[in-house]
């Protein structure tokens, strides 16, 4: 990589001159009064300031590297495999080949940096970089794609700067050691990520090159947080239907063209003004975030991962910065050049000029002019040939000669010396070091936590700021997991005070979205629901101190909208109150979808209940061949007057407008029946409004209780956190242990008590064997009889007690209270249950006793100690 040191020295000299001129200009421009008011520091103040400044410790990259080296030193090297401590003959031969390749490269390119070929590992043993890669497919489906792998590596490890930003590191540790320490530099990050991507089937390579200051130091303060980028909405263009040959001409457009042109001009001026303001804001932001000149620009060593197109359906080549886990195009200006790259099979050196960063590089690794490979393997990428070159390269003799030459000079890469990369489920779940990680972006801060680390289930928080100094909070987004109330996301807008909660399916009230400013009842809020999980088909409920609006879908009564106006309430209702104190209803407006089973003239589209005015207004659906719809209004009066006389329906109590009047609608009986039906529906609507108010209070109460309790759900497969599963597992282990002990007891020697009566060491005779058999069978028979007697005694005792209770009940039946009768019935039920169980046990014992006796007799006859002596008696 060629770098013009003269230009860098000139830039540094210009910076020093500019820095020297700034104090002079500031002294000239400073007012004389301000210069006079300068306070002089006393010697004591100067000594105190010097002492405080000396106490400040600024960590340097060398300090970070020393800390990382100390973490590696804590690992017991004696437990590492032999491949970490020694080199095999093939590895030694590979190191010799690498040294020879390095000497040739240094001779041909003396101005280039030395190649990064065989750094030392944690055991101070030189290892070739390609053998440090260990392709591994992780057993987690979330790590099958490149984006999730890169994000995991970025979250799991802590970045350590290189000790010397101008040179590659002298050590390259194994991925297993890096995972244990959870620290590493850019080369460690890239090695681990490339190993995972190779195992997942990607054509991935580790890259040794040069990057910008932001890239090398993982500085994301000038980058936009990916979570703040809104996805672009794709506007679907409406396909115009082809014009028909025979069609009615559209009516003549009578709108004024002059007015249209004026409106277009006005809209264009508004757009131009918005674009101007946006452009000024962008220029202001670019000026504020202007990158300071870096004296080492183009010299800072960095490592990242290259993914070539082809495998895993990758459409185009791209870079992955393992430190941040973000993907970049090769045209990105953060990547300033490439020295070399390698995978687990070969090593390539870039022979192309990087004067234009990586924008003009061609990643055809089969082209030896652009990429010089180290090993002549049979599986290296081939040069992409044109059709004419491919036709000229068809001579069979040349192909055979080339194949023989390749076989003579080919050298396969030795297998990796690194152990299998393993990530435990606990590490995969925890991810971040100590379970927490903080990232700073442009006007944003992203915090991540491991699941179950926070008692409220918080796993991610994104704080957006108005200024670049990140002092004025604009909005906060919080992501949750495993919440008992199914809360998934909370969006807090600090400028408006609006809070929006998003819930996953499974909430007790099927709540999906809750927008509010206060948790107090009867305040401005919007609740959206999963309509398929509710019986009433409620989609959304909007509430204000004086109104409530509900939207429905898929109801059998075709109700789609309900709007309620409330009057001032007499008694204020608290959230924890159980008394039903609904607000007085002033007006209820309901709208309905079209019912195809009814004619449009009789299908109500909207009805309004004016409760205070005692009026009911109806508006029907409009027929397709009409331009207006029928309307009807009822003046609702009390059914009786002051004297108790029943009021008769009069024509003035119903005002109607009908497009096509019909005879039956003019009859008072029809109007009276309709009004009575509307009265019942008004009562039903009021009751539903009251239920809606109670439901809102119940939802608020549940949300507050959950917010205070912080109940987290635990999967039944999580054996470490799930107490119920743990107790069940312990109970099963205890049952198995008891079963094992029972089997051990059954396997005890049943002749031991009888053999103990004989003199020790004496050989059994036939008479003694027969006597032992009779004693053992007699003892077992007596045990069976005793057990039957015990069961029979318990059965008779329970029966007598039940008879006594029944006799007591017959004597005191008249004076017993209902509680005493319930207690008597409960006792009788339990006694009958015990009697039935004892009876079943007694019957079962009678059935099994002979079988057990015969089984013991057969076992005694087959016992090796008695079998030979008892043959005579069989």
C-alpha positions, 0 to 999 in steps of 0.5 A: 500500500503506497502512501505519500508521507510528504503530503501527510507532513505538509498537512500536519505542518498546516494544522500546527500553523493554524493552531498557532494562529488561533490564539493570536486571533482570539487575543486580537478580537478579545475586548480590552475589558475582558483582558483586564478582568482575567484572574491570575492563578496563585502558586497554591492554585497552580500546584493544586491544578497540577496535582489534579491533572496528574491524577487523571489517567487516560487509557491508551490502546496499549493499556487496553491491549495490556488488559486483554493480554492479562485476561488471556494469561489467566487461561490455564494453558496446560488444559489447552490441546496439543495443537495449540502448543506445537506445530505438526510437520505439515504446519511447519512446512506451511510456515516455510512456504509462507516465509519463502512467499514473504521474501519473494513478496518483499523483494518484488514489492519493497514499498509495501507493508509486510504481510500478515502471515503467521502471528503468535497464538496464546501459547506463543507458537506461530500459526498460519492465519488460514489455519486459525479459521475454524468453519463452524455451523452453530446449532442455533437457527438464529445464527444461520444468516450473515446479519444475525452472525455479525450482530452476535459477534458485535454484541458478544465481544468487547473491542480492544484497540490495536496496540499500534494503529499502523501495524497488524497485531503480533498475536492472533488468538484462537476463537475459543480463547476470544470467546472465553475472554469476550474481548478482542481486536478487529482481527479477532472479531473478523476471525470469529465471524469468518469462521461462523460464516464459512460454517454457514455456507458463505464464501467469506474471507478475512481482510487485512487492510486500512480503514478510517478513524471511525471504522478502526475505533468503532465510532458510530457517533456520525452514523444513523442508528438502524432502528431510527431509519424508517422503511421506505413505503412502496407506492403501488401504481394503479394500473389504468384499464385499457380504453374500450373501443366502444365506451361512453364519453366521460362528461366534459371537465368544467374545472378552471385550468387557470385555477389548476395552474395556480394551485400547482404553482402554489404546491410547487412553491411549498415543495421548493420551500420544504426542499430548501429547508431540508437542504439547509438542515442537511448542510447544517448537520454536515457542518456540525458533524464534519470529520476532523482531519486525521494525520494517520488517514490511510495508514490505520490498519484494520480487519473486516470480512469480505463476502463474495457473491454466489454462495447462499444466494448472495447477489453481490459482494459486500463487506462486513465490519465485525466490530459494529456488525454492519454491512457496507458496499465495497464503494464505501469510503470507510475502507481505504485499501486492502493488503491481503485476504485469506480463508481456510484454504488459501491466502491472496495478496492484492496487486491492484492500486488502491488510490481510489480506496476499494471502489475500483477493486475487482474481486476475481481471486482467480486472476493472478494479475490482480490477486497473487495466491500463495498455495496452488490448490486445486480448489482455488477460484478460476479466472473468469474467461471470455468466450473467445479465450475459452475457445482457444483453451480447448487443447486436451494436451495443454489441459492434461499438462496443466493438470500434471503440473498442478498435481506436482506443485499443489499443497493443501492447507493443513486442518485448523489447529483451533478446537471446535467453536462452542457457544453455550445456550447461556452465552447465546442468550446473554450475548453482551458482556455482563448482559449489557451493552451501550452504543452511541449513534448520531443523536441516539443511544442504544442500550441492550440487555440480556433477557431476564436481566431486568425485572421488568423484561426490558431488553433494548432501549433506544433514546433519540435526542434533538441535539448532537450533544445528546442532552435533550431527549426527544423520544424513547423506545423500549423493547420488552420480552417475556412479559406476562401482559404481552407488552412488546414495545413502549414508545415515549414521546417526550415533547408531547408526553404521548406513550404508545404501548404495543402488545403481542397476541395473548393479552387477557383483553386482546389489547394490541395498541394502547396510546395514552398520556395518563393512566387515570381513567376518563382521559385521552387514550386510544386502545386497539384490539385483536378483533379476531380474539374478541367476541364482539369484534371490537377494533379500536376504542377512542376515549376523551373526558367527554366522548368515547368512540368504538369501531367494530368489524365482523359483527352479526348485527353489522354494527361498525361504529358507535360514538357516545357523548357524556355529560358531567358526572356527579361522582368522580370514579377512581381506578380502584373503585368497584362501584359502578358509577357510569357517566350520564349519556347524552348522545349515542350515535351508531352506524351499520354496514349494509345488510344484504338480506334487507331492502335498503329502504328498511336497512338502518345505516345510522341511528342517533339516541338523543337521551336528554332531548328524548329523540331518536333519529334514523337514517337508512341506506340509500338505494343504488338507483336513488340519490337520497336516503329515507330518514325518520325521527321519533319523539320519545315520550313517557308512556303515561301522563301525570294522571296515570293515563296511557299516552296514545301514539300520535302522528306528530310523534314520528317525522319521516322523509321517504323517497318512495312512500309506502302505505304500511309505513304511514300506519300508526301501528307500524310507527308504534312498534318501531318506536318500542323496538328502538326503546329496547335497543336504546336500553341495550346500547346504554348497557353496552356503553356501561360495559365498555366503561367498566372494561376500560377500568379493568384494562387500566387496573390490569396494566397497573398491576402488571407494571408494579408486579413485573411478572415474567413468563418462563418457558417450560423448557427453561429448566433453570428458571422455571420453578414448576418445571424444576419441582416436577423434575425433582419429584420425578427423580425422587419417585425414580429413586424410591422405585429403585430402592423398592426394587433393591428391597425386593431383591433382598435375600428372603432366606436370610432370616431362616439361614441365620438360625443355622450354625455358620459354615454348616452345609445344608442337609435335605431335611434342613432344606425341606424345613427351610422351605416349609418355614419360609412358606408358612411365614409368608402365608401368615403374613398374607393372613395378617394383612387380610385381617388388617384390611378386614378390621379397618373395613369393619371399623369404617362400616360401624362408624358410618352406621353410628353417623347414620343413626345419629342423623336419624335421631337429630334430623329435625334439629340440624342446621343446613351447615350440619347437614352439609357436614354430615353429607360430606362425612358420609361421602368420605366414609363411603369412599374409604369403605369402597377402597378397603373393599377393593383392596380386600378383594384384590388381596384375596385374588393375588394371595394364592398367586403370590404363594405359588410364585414364592414356592416356585422361586424356592424350588429354583433357588440354587441353594435348595434346588439340588436338595429338594429334587427328591421331594418333587 
